[in-house]
């Protein structure tokens, strides 16, 4: 980590100014109204829903934030797990890459971020397959992004997901970690690759949604056929995968 790496603020007023500068007055008004109404709901969940999950032998509390209404979706468990990895490596002054600009919306981010589409200060707009660098990363984080690669593009190229996975693996330093979180049921090609072994992790944690704001660790057979938006809105099962360099 160096002083030239971007730092993103969680301050909603600063974010409002950024939206106003980068987009339009209409976007800024929508952003402001969304934050005004979402913030008290997030506070209520943080106050009365003290819930946590077990991950790798540790207890990690859910994240309830106004942005993207995390209490409604899989972000509530993806975010704290990914951020725990980032904080651990940041303390060691390791090289960190995030693919898909996600964490900076919830935490102060001081690591390198690339995102093909999202425009934000310090974020490099580049396709992951176009990232060519001699740098090797101690941690690469990909939060609910891999399932969009190739799948949400025109023309659709499902196999691009596997190419991106192998490219990310090649960017790891010796002993580095590639952390991928992905919901089951959103990208059927990804689901098939997990089922038939084309997409394989060195370590894999599976989580099943058992309530609107409740998750538990589960076996692969419990989640492999999970559906998106059923029985609850958004993700109902999430895979947390680790690949070692």
N, C-alpha and C positions, 0 to 999 in steps of 0.2 A: 504494500500500500504506500502511495506517495502523495505528496501535497498537490500533485496535478490531477488526481482523481476527483470525480464529481462528488459534491455533497448536496443532498436533496433535503429540503425542509419539510417537516410535518405541519408547519404553521398554516392553518387554513386560509388566513388572510393573504399570505404570500402566494399560496397556490391559486387563490382567486385572481390576484394580479397577473400571475403567469397565464392563466386561462384567458384573461382579458387581452393580454398582449399577443398571445399566440393564436387565438381564435376570434371570438367576436363578443359583443355585448350580450347577445342572446345566450351564448354558451355560458358566459359569466353569471347571468341571472339564474339559469338552470342550476349551475354548480352551487351558487349561494343558497337557493331555496332547498336543494337536496340536502345540503349540509345542515341547514337550520333544523329541518324536520328529522333527519337521520341521527343527528348527534344525541338528542335526549333518548332515543330508542336504544342507541348503543350504550349509553350510560346506564339505562335501566337493566339491560342484559348483564353488563359488567357488575352491577350492584347485586342483582338477585339470582343470577345464573353462574355461581362460582363452580364451574365444571372444568375437568382436566382429563387428559388421556395419558396412558403410559406409552412411552416411546423409548426404546433402547434402554430400558431399566430406569428411566427418569420420568418424573411426573411433570407434564407440560400443560399449562393452562390455556384454555381457548382464547382466541383473540376476537373481541367484539369491537368493531370499529365502524364509524359512520360511512366511510368510503366503501362503496360496493356492497353495503349492507351485509357484512360478513356473517351475521347470525342467521342469514337465510341460506347460506351455501357452504361449500367445502373449504372456503378460505379460513374458516374459524380454526381448522386444524392444520392446514397446509402452512399457514403463515408462521405460527409459533415454532413448528419443526424446522422450517427453512431458516428462520431467523436465529435459532439456537446454533445451527451450523455456522452461519455467517459470523456471529459474535465470537464463537470459539476460534475461528480462523483469523478474525480481525485482531484478536488479542495477541496472536502469534505473528502478526504483521505478514500474513500470507497473501499471495496473489489470488484474488477472487473475481470470478466472472459470473454475471447473471444474464441469462438468455431469456428475454421477455421482461419488460419493465413492470415488475409487480411489487417487490418489497419496498421500493422507495415511496409508494403511496401510503405506507403505514409506519415506516421506521426511517430514521435518519440513515441514509445510505452513503457509504464512502468507498464503494467498489465500482469496478468497471461494469457497464451495462450496455447490452446491445438489444435492439428491438427493430424488427423490419419495418413496422408501421407507425408506432407511437412516437410522436414528436414531444420531446421534453428536454430541458436543459441538461447537457452532459450525456444524453443517450445517443449512441451511435446508431443511425438507421442503416442496418445492413442485414442481409439474409445470412443465416448461420453458415450456410455452405460457402459463402463468399468471404468468411472471416479467415484470413491467412495471416499468421503471426508466428514469430519464433518464440514468443512467450509461452510458458507452460504454467498451468494454473493448479494451485493447491486445492481449490474448491470451485466447482462450477455448479451453479444453482439454476434449475429450470422449473418454475412453479406454474403448473397448469398451462404450459406453453407447447410442449412437444405434440400434444394431441391436435394442435392446429396446423402444424407444419405439413404442407402438402394437401391436407384435408380441406382446409378453408380457403384454398387458393384456386384460381381459374387459369388453365384447366386443372382439375383435381389430379394430384399425383400422390397417391397413398404411400408408395414406396419411398418417397422423399423422407419420410419419418425415420426409416432405418438408416438412410444415408446421413441424416443429421445426427442420429445417435452415435454412429461410428466416428463421425467427425469430432463430436464433443469428446468422445473417449480419447481420441488422438491428441487432444489439447491438454490432457492431464499430465501433471508432473508426476514423478515417481512417488508413490504413496498418496497421491491426490485423490479427491473424492468427487464424483459426479452425482449430484443429488437431483432426482427427478420426481416430481409429484404429478399425478395424472388421474382424473376421474374415469371410472369405468362407465361405459354406455354412451359416451359422447362421440368417440371415434371408433367405429366398428373394426377398422383395420388394426388399430392399436390393440384393441381387445383380442383379436385373433392372434396377433403376434405374441402377446403375453401368454395366451393359451397354448400355442404350439411351440413356444420356445425361441422364436426368431428374435424376440426382445427379451433379454435375460439380464437380471441383476445379480450382483454378488450377494447382496442382502436385500430383502424385500419385506416391508411391513404393509399389511392390508387393514383398512378401516371400513367399518360398516356403519351407516347412519341408522340409529334405532329410535330417533325422535327428532323433532324439529331442531333442537339444539343439543343433541346427544349423539355421541359416537362411541364405538368400542373397537378394539383390535379384533380381527377376525381371521379365519383361515381362508386360503385362496378359493377353495370350493364354495365358500359362503358368498363370495363377492363376484366371481368370474362372470356371472350372467346378470349382474345388476343393471338396472335401467336408469337412464338419466330422466329426471323429473318425475320419477315414480318409485316409491309412494310419496316422496317429498319433493318439493321443487329443487331444481339444480342437482348437484351430485348426490348420489346415495351410496357410493362406494369409492374409495380412493386408494391408489397404490402409491407408496413411498418407496422408491427404489434407489439403491446405492451401487455405484460401480467404482472399483478401486483401480487406481493407476499403477 
